[in-house]
Amino acid sequence: MRTGDAPRTSVLLVDDQPADLVALERHLAPFALHLVKACSGEEALHRIEDEDFALVLMDVRMPGLDGFETARLLRENEAHPVPLIFLTGAPPEEHTLAYERGAVDWLLKPVEPEILRAKVRVFVELHREREELRRQQVELREREREVLEERRLRVEAERERLVVELREAVRLRDEFLSVASHELKTPLTPLALRLHLMKNGLREGAADAERLRGHVEVAHGQVRRMASLVDSLLDATRITSGRLALRRERDVDLAAIVRDVAAGFETQAVRAGCSMEIETPARVLGQWDVLRLEQVVANLLSNALKFGAGAPVQVRLEEHAGWARLTVRDEGIGMDEEVRARIFGRFERGVSERHYGGLGLGLFITHEVLKALGGHIHVESTPGQGSTFTVELPCSCPEEAGGGPRHDA
């Protein structure tokens, strides 16, 4: 038994002879035990009530309560019996009585030091092992309690997070329904007006072909606007459910797409008071989805004309190292860092829908389409100084360039 790193272990010595107590103390000194001495059975009972002992060494013949009676009382009152070794000079027939009284062993007096130490060593080691096991059980229970508490806190935090997300989702839904209702109703008003005018003209029999043509063109434009809004809603649904399909084609010319889409916005640019500066190379070829790229370019140009009204809009396309880069720059209202951080989210807007309208889906769809094509988009902007959206697309399929999987239809 090593004594340097052993925890404090108590042994109770019970004997009415002080000299015998001193002898026991001397014999056990190498173990560095905490030795508690009692001079009677009564004192021994009091000591055991106050302290936990690894072993009791007790003389049999003592005045008052002798060793046997003290042992009986110990066994009756102890919840956790302490190992007991009797010290006796009694004849052998009393040794059986010692075991009956609950002793685990006995030693003849005068005690042989080596035999005493050998027996004490066994019970002290057992006690220390038992205490270590108890300590480990306590630590295990404490750890289990901590794990359960951590799990409870995680579950509670997750529940709170889900509640917050649910509330935010409900808020976004309500806001979206309000905006969508307004946006879908907006083209219906002029459409209904034009149809009413055409109906009156036909009823009066004075229909002017040129005037009817104008009414039809306006009505057709409103129908296209409604179709675009519905398409945006469907695209958002497909993206959310993971069903966005791409139809890749070889040798798609992004430069031609940019020029064609820009040409389609000329009338809108004139109404917005914006000049469009388009800079593209002759060709930029890649394996892309034509309709989705037209949608991306249209969303970016529409935003630039909407938020940069009255100022030039610059569009530049270039190709470098197998990547196409498209930048769309306006000199409009710009946005701060908080808006930039969320602008590509679903139903997100940089400004109030009351002033600029829209479903808050254009940049979300643009971001997701580009991600599906293996590309990305980012924005640089300062309030009052306009915004620059930059799109980067690999000219080959992501899997061929070492990127993600294809999303072919």
Secondary structure, 3 states (H helix, E strand, C coil): CCCCCCCCCEEEEECCCHHHHHHHHHHCHHHCCEEEEECCHHHHHHHHHHCCCCEEEEECCCCCCCHHHHHHHHHHHCCCCCCEEEEECCCCHHHHHHHHCCCCEEEECCCCHHHHHHHHHHHHHHHHHHHHHHHHHHHHHHHHHHHHHHHHHHHHHHHHHHHHHHHHHHHHHHHHHHHHHHHHHHHHHHHHHHHHHHHHHHHHCCCCHHHHHHHHHHHHHHHHHHHHHHHHHHHHHHHHCCCCCECCEEEEEHHHHHHHHHHHCHHHHHHHCCCEEEECCCCCEEEECHHHHHHHHHHHHHHHHHHCCCCCEEEEEEEECCEEEEEEEECCCCCCHHHHHHCCCCCCCCCCHHHHCCCCCHHHHHHHHHHHCCCEEEEEECCCCCEEEEEEEECCCCCCCCCCCCCEC
